[in-house]
Amino acid sequence: MFLDELIPVVKELIQQPIAFTGGFFSGLLRLNLHDDPVKSWIDQQTGSSSYTPPVAETSNGKSTSPQSISID
């Protein structure tokens, strides 16, 4: 029962051990990959700085004015 939950973790560890270990320790140390020291190090390792942060949609599809509803 407990082993069924560990099987996906072990598969990821076997497939990509370096990426898994890096992700594990960054989560353990609560590192934010978008903060400057970590981000600049990642950019140096990959050789590019083409990271663009996701654009947050401010309205989330909602109108800024009050809307009326009708209850039957």
mmJSON file of the N, C-alpha and C atoms, coordinates in Angstrom:
{"data_MODEL":{"atom_site":{
"group_PDB":["ATOM","ATOM","ATOM","ATOM","ATOM","ATOM","ATOM","ATOM","ATOM","ATOM","ATOM","ATOM","ATOM","ATOM","ATOM","ATOM","ATOM","ATOM","ATOM","ATOM","ATOM","ATOM","ATOM","ATOM","ATOM","ATOM","ATOM","ATOM","ATOM","ATOM","ATOM","ATOM","ATOM","ATOM","ATOM","ATOM","ATOM","ATOM","ATOM","ATOM","ATOM","ATOM","ATOM","ATOM","ATOM","ATOM","ATOM","ATOM","ATOM","ATOM","ATOM","ATOM","ATOM","ATOM","ATOM","ATOM","ATOM","ATOM","ATOM","ATOM","ATOM","ATOM","ATOM","ATOM","ATOM","ATOM","ATOM","ATOM","ATOM","ATOM","ATOM","ATOM","ATOM","ATOM","ATOM","ATOM","ATOM","ATOM","ATOM","ATOM","ATOM","ATOM","ATOM","ATOM","ATOM","ATOM","ATOM","ATOM","ATOM","ATOM","ATOM","ATOM","ATOM","ATOM","ATOM","ATOM","ATOM","ATOM","ATOM","ATOM","ATOM","ATOM","ATOM","ATOM","ATOM","ATOM","ATOM","ATOM","ATOM","ATOM","ATOM","ATOM","ATOM","ATOM","ATOM","ATOM","ATOM","ATOM","ATOM","ATOM","ATOM","ATOM","ATOM","ATOM","ATOM","ATOM","ATOM","ATOM","ATOM","ATOM","ATOM","ATOM","ATOM","ATOM","ATOM","ATOM","ATOM","ATOM","ATOM","ATOM","ATOM","ATOM","ATOM","ATOM","ATOM","ATOM","ATOM","ATOM","ATOM","ATOM","ATOM","ATOM","ATOM","ATOM","ATOM","ATOM","ATOM","ATOM","ATOM","ATOM","ATOM","ATOM","ATOM","ATOM","ATOM","ATOM","ATOM","ATOM","ATOM","ATOM","ATOM","ATOM","ATOM","ATOM","ATOM","ATOM","ATOM","ATOM","ATOM","ATOM","ATOM","ATOM","ATOM","ATOM","ATOM","ATOM","ATOM","ATOM","ATOM","ATOM","ATOM","ATOM","ATOM","ATOM","ATOM","ATOM","ATOM","ATOM","ATOM","ATOM","ATOM","ATOM","ATOM","ATOM","ATOM","ATOM","ATOM","ATOM","ATOM","ATOM","ATOM","ATOM","ATOM","ATOM","ATOM","ATOM"],
"id":[1,2,3,4,5,6,7,8,9,10,11,12,13,14,15,16,17,18,19,20,21,22,23,24,25,26,27,28,29,30,31,32,33,34,35,36,37,38,39,40,41,42,43,44,45,46,47,48,49,50,51,52,53,54,55,56,57,58,59,60,61,62,63,64,65,66,67,68,69,70,71,72,73,74,75,76,77,78,79,80,81,82,83,84,85,86,87,88,89,90,91,92,93,94,95,96,97,98,99,100,101,102,103,104,105,106,107,108,109,110,111,112,113,114,115,116,117,118,119,120,121,122,123,124,125,126,127,128,129,130,131,132,133,134,135,136,137,138,139,140,141,142,143,144,145,146,147,148,149,150,151,152,153,154,155,156,157,158,159,160,161,162,163,164,165,166,167,168,169,170,171,172,173,174,175,176,177,178,179,180,181,182,183,184,185,186,187,188,189,190,191,192,193,194,195,196,197,198,199,200,201,202,203,204,205,206,207,208,209,210,211,212,213,214,215,216],
"type_symbol":["N","C","C","N","C","C","N","C","C","N","C","C","N","C","C","N","C","C","N","C","C","N","C","C","N","C","C","N","C","C","N","C","C","N","C","C","N","C","C","N","C","C","N","C","C","N","C","C","N","C","C","N","C","C","N","C","C","N","C","C","N","C","C","N","C","C","N","C","C","N","C","C","N","C","C","N","C","C","N","C","C","N","C","C","N","C","C","N","C","C","N","C","C","N","C","C","N","C","C","N","C","C","N","C","C","N","C","C","N","C","C","N","C","C","N","C","C","N","C","C","N","C","C","N","C","C","N","C","C","N","C","C","N","C","C","N","C","C","N","C","C","N","C","C","N","C","C","N","C","C","N","C","C","N","C","C","N","C","C","N","C","C","N","C","C","N","C","C","N","C","C","N","C","C","N","C","C","N","C","C","N","C","C","N","C","C","N","C","C","N","C","C","N","C","C","N","C","C","N","C","C","N","C","C","N","C","C","N","C","C","N","C","C","N","C","C"],
"label_atom_id":["N","CA","C","N","CA","C","N","CA","C","N","CA","C","N","CA","C","N","CA","C","N","CA","C","N","CA","C","N","CA","C","N","CA","C","N","CA","C","N","CA","C","N","CA","C","N","CA","C","N","CA","C","N","CA","C","N","CA","C","N","CA","C","N","CA","C","N","CA","C","N","CA","C","N","CA","C","N","CA","C","N","CA","C","N","CA","C","N","CA","C","N","CA","C","N","CA","C","N","CA","C","N","CA","C","N","CA","C","N","CA","C","N","CA","C","N","CA","C","N","CA","C","N","CA","C","N","CA","C","N","CA","C","N","CA","C","N","CA","C","N","CA","C","N","CA","C","N","CA","C","N","CA","C","N","CA","C","N","CA","C","N","CA","C","N","CA","C","N","CA","C","N","CA","C","N","CA","C","N","CA","C","N","CA","C","N","CA","C","N","CA","C","N","CA","C","N","CA","C","N","CA","C","N","CA","C","N","CA","C","N","CA","C","N","CA","C","N","CA","C","N","CA","C","N","CA","C","N","CA","C","N","CA","C","N","CA","C","N","CA","C","N","CA","C","N","CA","C","N","CA","C"],
"label_alt_id":[null,null,null,null,null,null,null,null,null,null,null,null,null,null,null,null,null,null,null,null,null,null,null,null,null,null,null,null,null,null,null,null,null,null,null,null,null,null,null,null,null,null,null,null,null,null,null,null,null,null,null,null,null,null,null,null,null,null,null,null,null,null,null,null,null,null,null,null,null,null,null,null,null,null,null,null,null,null,null,null,null,null,null,null,null,null,null,null,null,null,null,null,null,null,null,null,null,null,null,null,null,null,null,null,null,null,null,null,null,null,null,null,null,null,null,null,null,null,null,null,null,null,null,null,null,null,null,null,null,null,null,null,null,null,null,null,null,null,null,null,null,null,null,null,null,null,null,null,null,null,null,null,null,null,null,null,null,null,null,null,null,null,null,null,null,null,null,null,null,null,null,null,null,null,null,null,null,null,null,null,null,null,null,null,null,null,null,null,null,null,null,null,null,null,null,null,null,null,null,null,null,null,null,null,null,null,null,null,null,null,null,null,null,null,null,null],
"label_comp_id":["MET","MET","MET","PHE","PHE","PHE","LEU","LEU","LEU","ASP","ASP","ASP","GLU","GLU","GLU","LEU","LEU","LEU","ILE","ILE","ILE","PRO","PRO","PRO","VAL","VAL","VAL","VAL","VAL","VAL","LYS","LYS","LYS","GLU","GLU","GLU","LEU","LEU","LEU","ILE","ILE","ILE","GLN","GLN","GLN","GLN","GLN","GLN","PRO","PRO","PRO","ILE","ILE","ILE","ALA","ALA","ALA","PHE","PHE","PHE","THR","THR","THR","GLY","GLY","GLY","GLY","GLY","GLY","PHE","PHE","PHE","PHE","PHE","PHE","SER","SER","SER","GLY","GLY","GLY","LEU","LEU","LEU","LEU","LEU","LEU","ARG","ARG","ARG","LEU","LEU","LEU","ASN","ASN","ASN","LEU","LEU","LEU","HIS","HIS","HIS","ASP","ASP","ASP","ASP","ASP","ASP","PRO","PRO","PRO","VAL","VAL","VAL","LYS","LYS","LYS","SER","SER","SER","TRP","TRP","TRP","ILE","ILE","ILE","ASP","ASP","ASP","GLN","GLN","GLN","GLN","GLN","GLN","THR","THR","THR","GLY","GLY","GLY","SER","SER","SER","SER","SER","SER","SER","SER","SER","TYR","TYR","TYR","THR","THR","THR","PRO","PRO","PRO","PRO","PRO","PRO","VAL","VAL","VAL","ALA","ALA","ALA","GLU","GLU","GLU","THR","THR","THR","SER","SER","SER","ASN","ASN","ASN","GLY","GLY","GLY","LYS","LYS","LYS","SER","SER","SER","THR","THR","THR","SER","SER","SER","PRO","PRO","PRO","GLN","GLN","GLN","SER","SER","SER","ILE","ILE","ILE","SER","SER","SER","ILE","ILE","ILE","ASP","ASP","ASP"],
"label_asym_id":["A","A","A","A","A","A","A","A","A","A","A","A","A","A","A","A","A","A","A","A","A","A","A","A","A","A","A","A","A","A","A","A","A","A","A","A","A","A","A","A","A","A","A","A","A","A","A","A","A","A","A","A","A","A","A","A","A","A","A","A","A","A","A","A","A","A","A","A","A","A","A","A","A","A","A","A","A","A","A","A","A","A","A","A","A","A","A","A","A","A","A","A","A","A","A","A","A","A","A","A","A","A","A","A","A","A","A","A","A","A","A","A","A","A","A","A","A","A","A","A","A","A","A","A","A","A","A","A","A","A","A","A","A","A","A","A","A","A","A","A","A","A","A","A","A","A","A","A","A","A","A","A","A","A","A","A","A","A","A","A","A","A","A","A","A","A","A","A","A","A","A","A","A","A","A","A","A","A","A","A","A","A","A","A","A","A","A","A","A","A","A","A","A","A","A","A","A","A","A","A","A","A","A","A","A","A","A","A","A","A","A","A","A","A","A","A"],
"label_entity_id":["1","1","1","1","1","1","1","1","1","1","1","1","1","1","1","1","1","1","1","1","1","1","1","1","1","1","1","1","1","1","1","1","1","1","1","1","1","1","1","1","1","1","1","1","1","1","1","1","1","1","1","1","1","1","1","1","1","1","1","1","1","1","1","1","1","1","1","1","1","1","1","1","1","1","1","1","1","1","1","1","1","1","1","1","1","1","1","1","1","1","1","1","1","1","1","1","1","1","1","1","1","1","1","1","1","1","1","1","1","1","1","1","1","1","1","1","1","1","1","1","1","1","1","1","1","1","1","1","1","1","1","1","1","1","1","1","1","1","1","1","1","1","1","1","1","1","1","1","1","1","1","1","1","1","1","1","1","1","1","1","1","1","1","1","1","1","1","1","1","1","1","1","1","1","1","1","1","1","1","1","1","1","1","1","1","1","1","1","1","1","1","1","1","1","1","1","1","1","1","1","1","1","1","1","1","1","1","1","1","1","1","1","1","1","1","1"],
"label_seq_id":[1,1,1,2,2,2,3,3,3,4,4,4,5,5,5,6,6,6,7,7,7,8,8,8,9,9,9,10,10,10,11,11,11,12,12,12,13,13,13,14,14,14,15,15,15,16,16,16,17,17,17,18,18,18,19,19,19,20,20,20,21,21,21,22,22,22,23,23,23,24,24,24,25,25,25,26,26,26,27,27,27,28,28,28,29,29,29,30,30,30,31,31,31,32,32,32,33,33,33,34,34,34,35,35,35,36,36,36,37,37,37,38,38,38,39,39,39,40,40,40,41,41,41,42,42,42,43,43,43,44,44,44,45,45,45,46,46,46,47,47,47,48,48,48,49,49,49,50,50,50,51,51,51,52,52,52,53,53,53,54,54,54,55,55,55,56,56,56,57,57,57,58,58,58,59,59,59,60,60,60,61,61,61,62,62,62,63,63,63,64,64,64,65,65,65,66,66,66,67,67,67,68,68,68,69,69,69,70,70,70,71,71,71,72,72,72],
"pdbx_PDB_ins_code":[null,null,null,null,null,null,null,null,null,null,null,null,null,null,null,null,null,null,null,null,null,null,null,null,null,null,null,null,null,null,null,null,null,null,null,null,null,null,null,null,null,null,null,null,null,null,null,null,null,null,null,null,null,null,null,null,null,null,null,null,null,null,null,null,null,null,null,null,null,null,null,null,null,null,null,null,null,null,null,null,null,null,null,null,null,null,null,null,null,null,null,null,null,null,null,null,null,null,null,null,null,null,null,null,null,null,null,null,null,null,null,null,null,null,null,null,null,null,null,null,null,null,null,null,null,null,null,null,null,null,null,null,null,null,null,null,null,null,null,null,null,null,null,null,null,null,null,null,null,null,null,null,null,null,null,null,null,null,null,null,null,null,null,null,null,null,null,null,null,null,null,null,null,null,null,null,null,null,null,null,null,null,null,null,null,null,null,null,null,null,null,null,null,null,null,null,null,null,null,null,null,null,null,null,null,null,null,null,null,null,null,null,null,null,null,null],
"Cartn_x":[0.825,0.0,0.873,1.817,2.726,3.676,4.029,4.931,4.283,2.965,2.261,2.42,2.515,2.678,4.112,5.068,6.468,6.921,6.167,6.573,6.774,5.871,6.133,7.376,7.633,8.804,10.075,10.099,11.271,11.492,10.416,10.551,11.176,10.746,11.336,12.795,13.111,14.487,15.385,14.894,15.696,15.848,14.787,14.833,15.725,15.627,16.387,16.927,18.009,18.472,18.978,19.655,20.199,19.08,18.139,17.024,16.156,15.939,15.138,15.807,17.112,17.833,17.842,18.048,18.016,16.655,15.617,14.268,13.938,14.423,14.178,14.822,16.093,16.784,16.281,15.872,15.318,13.982,13.212,11.983,12.249,13.258,13.615,14.123,14.913,15.447,14.512,13.374,12.367,12.946,13.716,14.288,13.274,13.15,12.28,13.146,12.801,13.614,13.556,12.687,12.557,13.276,13.839,14.622,15.979,16.594,17.792,18.975,19.421,20.616,20.408,19.279,19.023,18.772,18.019,17.703,18.96,19.854,21.078,21.973,22.002,22.794,22.216,20.901,20.262,20.534,20.481,20.773,22.215,23.145,24.538,24.718,24.011,24.144,23.548,22.44,21.799,22.372,23.062,23.665,22.693,21.564,20.601,19.863,19.325,18.509,17.165,16.616,15.378,14.14,14.294,13.146,12.268,11.002,10.033,8.992,8.758,7.782,6.385,5.528,4.17,3.41,2.62,1.85,0.575,0.393,-0.813,-1.944,-3.04,-4.202,-4.891,-5.039,-5.557,-7.065,-7.785,-9.236,-9.761,-8.99,-9.416,-10.761,-11.05,-12.299,-13.487,-13.276,-14.369,-14.473,-15.66,-15.875,-15.581,-15.159,-14.865,-16.114,-17.17,-18.412,-19.316,-20.199,-21.128,-22.062,-22.387,-23.274,-24.544,-25.641,-26.903,-27.199,-27.79,-28.206,-29.671,-30.315,-31.717,-31.857,-32.582,-32.791,-34.246,-34.454,-35.831,-36.421],
"Cartn_y":[-1.185,0.0,1.254,1.335,2.463,2.452,1.256,1.135,1.617,1.493,1.978,3.483,4.207,5.648,6.044,5.188,5.494,5.117,4.3,3.839,5.003,6.0,7.115,7.923,8.072,8.82,8.084,6.782,5.981,5.978,5.924,5.956,7.269,8.391,9.686,9.752,9.204,9.2,8.391,7.284,6.441,7.092,7.724,8.307,9.537,10.422,11.667,11.94,11.288,11.414,12.81,13.497,14.815,15.843,15.828,16.772,16.493,15.227,14.869,15.34,15.107,15.505,17.019,17.741,19.199,19.721,19.156,19.565,19.208,18.057,17.63,18.59,18.932,19.827,21.261,21.701,23.053,23.122,22.061,22.023,21.896,21.119,20.933,22.236,22.978,24.251,25.424,25.145,26.149,27.279,26.887,27.862,28.208,29.466,29.903,30.019,29.301,29.284,30.594,31.497,32.779,33.897,33.613,34.615,34.782,35.92,36.276,35.323,34.931,34.072,32.735,32.126,30.825,30.991,32.012,32.235,32.512,33.357,33.669,32.432,31.586,30.364,29.414,29.293,28.427,28.953,30.273,30.855,30.583,30.626,30.332,28.868,27.983,26.563,26.203,26.827,26.514,27.323,28.41,29.233,30.178,30.411,31.344,32.062,33.192,33.937,34.244,33.262,33.47,33.213,33.135,32.892,34.123,33.921,35.001,34.551,35.333,34.923,34.9,34.018,33.956,35.242,35.673,36.893,36.556,37.207,36.977,37.82,37.177,37.884,38.571,39.882,40.627,40.457,40.317,40.265,38.852,37.837,36.441,36.198,36.932,36.745,37.37,38.163,38.779,40.249,40.749,42.16,42.965,44.217,45.065,45.727,45.751,46.359,45.305,45.724,44.771,44.15,42.922,42.226,41.841,41.839,41.456,39.994,39.323,37.933,37.831,36.854,36.627,35.214,35.118,33.846,33.463,32.292,31.814,31.209],
"Cartn_z":[0.0,0.0,0.0,0.892,0.933,-0.267,-0.722,-1.863,-3.152,-3.269,-4.459,-4.618,-3.52,-3.58,-3.914,-3.622,-3.884,-5.293,-5.996,-7.324,-8.306,-8.413,-9.337,-8.962,-7.679,-7.235,-7.637,-7.449,-7.791,-9.3,-10.09,-11.555,-12.018,-11.449,-11.801,-11.38,-10.225,-9.741,-10.663,-11.165,-12.055,-13.428,-13.948,-15.284,-15.345,-14.375,-14.388,-12.982,-12.607,-11.217,-10.858,-11.768,-11.438,-11.294,-12.231,-12.164,-10.935,-10.639,-9.474,-8.191,-8.081,-6.879,-6.721,-7.829,-7.77,-7.357,-7.916,-7.538,-6.105,-5.669,-4.296,-3.298,-3.541,-2.613,-2.698,-3.888,-3.969,-3.231,-3.251,-2.474,-0.987,-0.645,0.76,1.372,0.616,1.096,0.816,0.196,-0.148,-1.0,-2.024,-2.937,-4.012,-4.311,-5.397,-6.638,-7.692,-8.893,-9.663,-9.275,-9.963,-9.219,-8.044,-7.32,-7.996,-7.762,-8.511,-8.345,-7.164,-7.127,-7.836,-7.63,-8.246,-9.742,-10.118,-11.527,-12.337,-11.807,-12.54,-12.653,-11.618,-11.689,-12.731,-12.788,-13.783,-15.189,-15.363,-16.667,-17.085,-16.148,-16.469,-16.86,-16.186,-16.475,-17.831,-18.181,-19.453,-20.593,-20.286,-21.329,-21.985,-21.364,-21.937,-20.824,-21.18,-20.229,-20.862,-21.528,-22.268,-21.421,-20.123,-19.254,-19.207,-19.448,-19.303,-18.295,-17.261,-16.248,-16.85,-16.374,-16.893,-16.572,-17.534,-17.36,-16.609,-15.488,-14.686,-15.246,-15.483,-15.997,-14.83,-14.907,-13.77,-13.601,-14.685,-14.551,-14.342,-14.718,-14.603,-15.258,-16.301,-17.02,-16.333,-15.315,-14.576,-14.948,-14.895,-15.181,-13.932,-14.132,-12.973,-12.415,-13.188,-12.702,-12.074,-11.183,-10.563,-11.614,-11.413,-12.33,-11.573,-12.297,-11.671,-11.989,-11.024,-11.223,-10.865,-11.449,-11.119,-10.535,-9.444,-8.781,-8.978,-9.534,-9.771,-8.545],
"occupancy":[1.0,1.0,1.0,1.0,1.0,1.0,1.0,1.0,1.0,1.0,1.0,1.0,1.0,1.0,1.0,1.0,1.0,1.0,1.0,1.0,1.0,1.0,1.0,1.0,1.0,1.0,1.0,1.0,1.0,1.0,1.0,1.0,1.0,1.0,1.0,1.0,1.0,1.0,1.0,1.0,1.0,1.0,1.0,1.0,1.0,1.0,1.0,1.0,1.0,1.0,1.0,1.0,1.0,1.0,1.0,1.0,1.0,1.0,1.0,1.0,1.0,1.0,1.0,1.0,1.0,1.0,1.0,1.0,1.0,1.0,1.0,1.0,1.0,1.0,1.0,1.0,1.0,1.0,1.0,1.0,1.0,1.0,1.0,1.0,1.0,1.0,1.0,1.0,1.0,1.0,1.0,1.0,1.0,1.0,1.0,1.0,1.0,1.0,1.0,1.0,1.0,1.0,1.0,1.0,1.0,1.0,1.0,1.0,1.0,1.0,1.0,1.0,1.0,1.0,1.0,1.0,1.0,1.0,1.0,1.0,1.0,1.0,1.0,1.0,1.0,1.0,1.0,1.0,1.0,1.0,1.0,1.0,1.0,1.0,1.0,1.0,1.0,1.0,1.0,1.0,1.0,1.0,1.0,1.0,1.0,1.0,1.0,1.0,1.0,1.0,1.0,1.0,1.0,1.0,1.0,1.0,1.0,1.0,1.0,1.0,1.0,1.0,1.0,1.0,1.0,1.0,1.0,1.0,1.0,1.0,1.0,1.0,1.0,1.0,1.0,1.0,1.0,1.0,1.0,1.0,1.0,1.0,1.0,1.0,1.0,1.0,1.0,1.0,1.0,1.0,1.0,1.0,1.0,1.0,1.0,1.0,1.0,1.0,1.0,1.0,1.0,1.0,1.0,1.0,1.0,1.0,1.0,1.0,1.0,1.0,1.0,1.0,1.0,1.0,1.0,1.0],
"B_iso_or_equiv":[0.0,0.0,0.0,0.0,0.0,0.0,0.0,0.0,0.0,0.0,0.0,0.0,0.0,0.0,0.0,0.0,0.0,0.0,0.0,0.0,0.0,0.0,0.0,0.0,0.0,0.0,0.0,0.0,0.0,0.0,0.0,0.0,0.0,0.0,0.0,0.0,0.0,0.0,0.0,0.0,0.0,0.0,0.0,0.0,0.0,0.0,0.0,0.0,0.0,0.0,0.0,0.0,0.0,0.0,0.0,0.0,0.0,0.0,0.0,0.0,0.0,0.0,0.0,0.0,0.0,0.0,0.0,0.0,0.0,0.0,0.0,0.0,0.0,0.0,0.0,0.0,0.0,0.0,0.0,0.0,0.0,0.0,0.0,0.0,0.0,0.0,0.0,0.0,0.0,0.0,0.0,0.0,0.0,0.0,0.0,0.0,0.0,0.0,0.0,0.0,0.0,0.0,0.0,0.0,0.0,0.0,0.0,0.0,0.0,0.0,0.0,0.0,0.0,0.0,0.0,0.0,0.0,0.0,0.0,0.0,0.0,0.0,0.0,0.0,0.0,0.0,0.0,0.0,0.0,0.0,0.0,0.0,0.0,0.0,0.0,0.0,0.0,0.0,0.0,0.0,0.0,0.0,0.0,0.0,0.0,0.0,0.0,0.0,0.0,0.0,0.0,0.0,0.0,0.0,0.0,0.0,0.0,0.0,0.0,0.0,0.0,0.0,0.0,0.0,0.0,0.0,0.0,0.0,0.0,0.0,0.0,0.0,0.0,0.0,0.0,0.0,0.0,0.0,0.0,0.0,0.0,0.0,0.0,0.0,0.0,0.0,0.0,0.0,0.0,0.0,0.0,0.0,0.0,0.0,0.0,0.0,0.0,0.0,0.0,0.0,0.0,0.0,0.0,0.0,0.0,0.0,0.0,0.0,0.0,0.0,0.0,0.0,0.0,0.0,0.0,0.0],
"pdbx_formal_charge":[null,null,null,null,null,null,null,null,null,null,null,null,null,null,null,null,null,null,null,null,null,null,null,null,null,null,null,null,null,null,null,null,null,null,null,null,null,null,null,null,null,null,null,null,null,null,null,null,null,null,null,null,null,null,null,null,null,null,null,null,null,null,null,null,null,null,null,null,null,null,null,null,null,null,null,null,null,null,null,null,null,null,null,null,null,null,null,null,null,null,null,null,null,null,null,null,null,null,null,null,null,null,null,null,null,null,null,null,null,null,null,null,null,null,null,null,null,null,null,null,null,null,null,null,null,null,null,null,null,null,null,null,null,null,null,null,null,null,null,null,null,null,null,null,null,null,null,null,null,null,null,null,null,null,null,null,null,null,null,null,null,null,null,null,null,null,null,null,null,null,null,null,null,null,null,null,null,null,null,null,null,null,null,null,null,null,null,null,null,null,null,null,null,null,null,null,null,null,null,null,null,null,null,null,null,null,null,null,null,null,null,null,null,null,null,null],
"auth_seq_id":[1,1,1,2,2,2,3,3,3,4,4,4,5,5,5,6,6,6,7,7,7,8,8,8,9,9,9,10,10,10,11,11,11,12,12,12,13,13,13,14,14,14,15,15,15,16,16,16,17,17,17,18,18,18,19,19,19,20,20,20,21,21,21,22,22,22,23,23,23,24,24,24,25,25,25,26,26,26,27,27,27,28,28,28,29,29,29,30,30,30,31,31,31,32,32,32,33,33,33,34,34,34,35,35,35,36,36,36,37,37,37,38,38,38,39,39,39,40,40,40,41,41,41,42,42,42,43,43,43,44,44,44,45,45,45,46,46,46,47,47,47,48,48,48,49,49,49,50,50,50,51,51,51,52,52,52,53,53,53,54,54,54,55,55,55,56,56,56,57,57,57,58,58,58,59,59,59,60,60,60,61,61,61,62,62,62,63,63,63,64,64,64,65,65,65,66,66,66,67,67,67,68,68,68,69,69,69,70,70,70,71,71,71,72,72,72],
"auth_comp_id":["MET","MET","MET","PHE","PHE","PHE","LEU","LEU","LEU","ASP","ASP","ASP","GLU","GLU","GLU","LEU","LEU","LEU","ILE","ILE","ILE","PRO","PRO","PRO","VAL","VAL","VAL","VAL","VAL","VAL","LYS","LYS","LYS","GLU","GLU","GLU","LEU","LEU","LEU","ILE","ILE","ILE","GLN","GLN","GLN","GLN","GLN","GLN","PRO","PRO","PRO","ILE","ILE","ILE","ALA","ALA","ALA","PHE","PHE","PHE","THR","THR","THR","GLY","GLY","GLY","GLY","GLY","GLY","PHE","PHE","PHE","PHE","PHE","PHE","SER","SER","SER","GLY","GLY","GLY","LEU","LEU","LEU","LEU","LEU","LEU","ARG","ARG","ARG","LEU","LEU","LEU","ASN","ASN","ASN","LEU","LEU","LEU","HIS","HIS","HIS","ASP","ASP","ASP","ASP","ASP","ASP","PRO","PRO","PRO","VAL","VAL","VAL","LYS","LYS","LYS","SER","SER","SER","TRP","TRP","TRP","ILE","ILE","ILE","ASP","ASP","ASP","GLN","GLN","GLN","GLN","GLN","GLN","THR","THR","THR","GLY","GLY","GLY","SER","SER","SER","SER","SER","SER","SER","SER","SER","TYR","TYR","TYR","THR","THR","THR","PRO","PRO","PRO","PRO","PRO","PRO","VAL","VAL","VAL","ALA","ALA","ALA","GLU","GLU","GLU","THR","THR","THR","SER","SER","SER","ASN","ASN","ASN","GLY","GLY","GLY","LYS","LYS","LYS","SER","SER","SER","THR","THR","THR","SER","SER","SER","PRO","PRO","PRO","GLN","GLN","GLN","SER","SER","SER","ILE","ILE","ILE","SER","SER","SER","ILE","ILE","ILE","ASP","ASP","ASP"],
"auth_asym_id":["A","A","A","A","A","A","A","A","A","A","A","A","A","A","A","A","A","A","A","A","A","A","A","A","A","A","A","A","A","A","A","A","A","A","A","A","A","A","A","A","A","A","A","A","A","A","A","A","A","A","A","A","A","A","A","A","A","A","A","A","A","A","A","A","A","A","A","A","A","A","A","A","A","A","A","A","A","A","A","A","A","A","A","A","A","A","A","A","A","A","A","A","A","A","A","A","A","A","A","A","A","A","A","A","A","A","A","A","A","A","A","A","A","A","A","A","A","A","A","A","A","A","A","A","A","A","A","A","A","A","A","A","A","A","A","A","A","A","A","A","A","A","A","A","A","A","A","A","A","A","A","A","A","A","A","A","A","A","A","A","A","A","A","A","A","A","A","A","A","A","A","A","A","A","A","A","A","A","A","A","A","A","A","A","A","A","A","A","A","A","A","A","A","A","A","A","A","A","A","A","A","A","A","A","A","A","A","A","A","A","A","A","A","A","A","A"],
"auth_atom_id":["N","CA","C","N","CA","C","N","CA","C","N","CA","C","N","CA","C","N","CA","C","N","CA","C","N","CA","C","N","CA","C","N","CA","C","N","CA","C","N","CA","C","N","CA","C","N","CA","C","N","CA","C","N","CA","C","N","CA","C","N","CA","C","N","CA","C","N","CA","C","N","CA","C","N","CA","C","N","CA","C","N","CA","C","N","CA","C","N","CA","C","N","CA","C","N","CA","C","N","CA","C","N","CA","C","N","CA","C","N","CA","C","N","CA","C","N","CA","C","N","CA","C","N","CA","C","N","CA","C","N","CA","C","N","CA","C","N","CA","C","N","CA","C","N","CA","C","N","CA","C","N","CA","C","N","CA","C","N","CA","C","N","CA","C","N","CA","C","N","CA","C","N","CA","C","N","CA","C","N","CA","C","N","CA","C","N","CA","C","N","CA","C","N","CA","C","N","CA","C","N","CA","C","N","CA","C","N","CA","C","N","CA","C","N","CA","C","N","CA","C","N","CA","C","N","CA","C","N","CA","C","N","CA","C","N","CA","C","N","CA","C","N","CA","C","N","CA","C","N","CA","C"],
"pdbx_PDB_model_num":[1,1,1,1,1,1,1,1,1,1,1,1,1,1,1,1,1,1,1,1,1,1,1,1,1,1,1,1,1,1,1,1,1,1,1,1,1,1,1,1,1,1,1,1,1,1,1,1,1,1,1,1,1,1,1,1,1,1,1,1,1,1,1,1,1,1,1,1,1,1,1,1,1,1,1,1,1,1,1,1,1,1,1,1,1,1,1,1,1,1,1,1,1,1,1,1,1,1,1,1,1,1,1,1,1,1,1,1,1,1,1,1,1,1,1,1,1,1,1,1,1,1,1,1,1,1,1,1,1,1,1,1,1,1,1,1,1,1,1,1,1,1,1,1,1,1,1,1,1,1,1,1,1,1,1,1,1,1,1,1,1,1,1,1,1,1,1,1,1,1,1,1,1,1,1,1,1,1,1,1,1,1,1,1,1,1,1,1,1,1,1,1,1,1,1,1,1,1,1,1,1,1,1,1,1,1,1,1,1,1,1,1,1,1,1,1]
}}}
